[in-house]
Amino acid sequence: MLKSVRTPLGFFTLIALILDGWVMWMGSSQKQPLLLGAALALLALVLIFVFTIVWCRPHVLYHPSDLQISTINLIFPNEDGEFDVDTDKSRIEIRDNAGKKIFQFKPNLVLGHGGWYLNLEGLIAPTDSVSLYISTTDGQKWKVRAFAPYHTKQRLILDASRTVV
């Protein structure tokens, strides 16, 4: 059973249930209805807390090693040209399925065989959308329209509307 507790939420829930069981045992063995009521209230609070977390952020239930890292191949229109990406001026935006921005951070871009690659860490749910804005050292601005994190190839388009990242 302890091997299945691999996240802080799982650990918190296990401790809360152990304490709840102890308070219930104390309340029933000493015929204390107040302790028994407190134990039931604590159990209800834990259930509401866990349900709320599962509803809002289901990915926190998983251990980081259970989450996959997606690697996306970024395709520039001119594949013969070389581009030096300015990671300090580039950004990635993650939005939930309702379109609300969850995260914004510098992308983990890697130049590898076949071009540039974007590594997405496991904090992104399959229902989230990813938008990428890249600046090159020569001042060009590129973007990738919103895509699902499990898509492995994305074509960059020149973003003439963007002047500052």
N, C-alpha and C positions, 0 to 999 in steps of 0.2 A: 504494500500500500504506500509506503513512504517513497518508493521509486516513482510513483505517479505524481508526486508533488514536486513539480519542476519549475513553477513560476511563483513570483511573490503573491499573486492573487490566490493560487492554490494553497500556499503556505498559510496565508491569513485565514482562509476559509477553514483549513484543518484545525488551526489553533482555536478559532471561534467555536467550531463544533465540539472540540474537546472540552473547552470551558463550559459550553452550554450543557453538555452531558454531565459534567461534574456538578454544576449548579442544580440541574434537574435531580440528580441522585441525592444531593444534600437536601433538597426541598421535599422529596418524597420519603426519604428515610427518617427525617425529623418532623414529618407532618407539618411542614411550613408552607402554606398556600402562597405566601408572598414570594418565596424563593422559586416556587414552581411557576408562578406567573411571570417572574423576571426571566426565567429560563426560556419560556415560550416566547416572550417579547424579544429576547436576544436572537432566538432562532428565526423569528419572523424578520427581524432587522437584517440578519445575515442573508436570508433568502432575497429580500428586496434589494440589498446592496449588490449581490452577485448578479441578479437578473438585470439590474440597471447597467452594470458594467458590460455584461454580455450583449445587451441591446445596443449600447452606444459604441463600444470598442471590442468587437469579438476577437480581434487578433491578439489581445493581451492574454488570452487563455492558452496561447501556444508558447512553448519554449523557443528561444531564438534559433536553436539548431533544427527545429521542425519547420521553420519558415524558409522558403526558397529564395534564392537571389536570382532575379531575372536579369539576363544580359540582352540588351537591345543593340542591334547593329544600326548605326546612324549613317544614312546614305546622303552625301552631298550631291547636288545635281551634276556637277563637273567632277567625275570620279578620278580624272587624271590630275586635277589640281591638288596642291597640298594646302592644308589649312592649319594654322596654329591657333588653337582654341585658347581664349583668355578665360580661364575658369573663375577668376575673381569677379568678372562682369557677367558671368552666365548664371542662370538659375533654373531650378526645376520647381514646378508647382504640383501638388497632389490635392485633388478634390474628391469629396465623397460622392455617392450616387445622387445626392440632392444638389450638387454643384457648389457646395460650401468648401472654401479653401481650408485644408487641414494642415498642410505643411508647405513651407517654402524654404529651400536651402540650395547650396552650391551643388551642382551635379558631380557625381564621381565618374568623370570621363577618362577613358583610357585609349591611347592610340595603339592599335594592335594590327595583326595581319588582316587586311581587308578593310581598314579604315578605323573610324572612331567607334567606340563602344560605350554604352551607358550601363552601369551596374545599379540596379534597384535593390535595396535591402528589403528584408522581409516585413517591414512595418506597413507595407502597402497591401490593402485588401484587394481581392480580385474584382470587386465592384467599383473601386476607385478609378479615377482617370488621372493621367499624367500629361502635363504640358511642359515643354522644354524650350528654353530661350538661350541661344548660344551667341556669344560675341567672339569674333576672331581678333587677333592682334592687329590686323590691317583695318579694323573698324567696321567690318561687315557684321550685320545682325541677321541671325537665322532663327527659325522656330520650327517646332514640330507641333502640329495640331494635337488636340487632346486625343489620347489613345489609352487602351486598356493595358495594364502592366504586364500582361502575359503575351503581348504581341512582340515578336523578336526582331522585326525590321521596321524601321521608320525612315521616311524620306524627309529631309530638311528642305524648307522653302525659304527664300530670301524674304526678310521682314523689313520692308522699306518704311513702314509706319513707326517703327521703334527707333528713337534717337538716343535714349539713355536707358541703361539696364537698371 
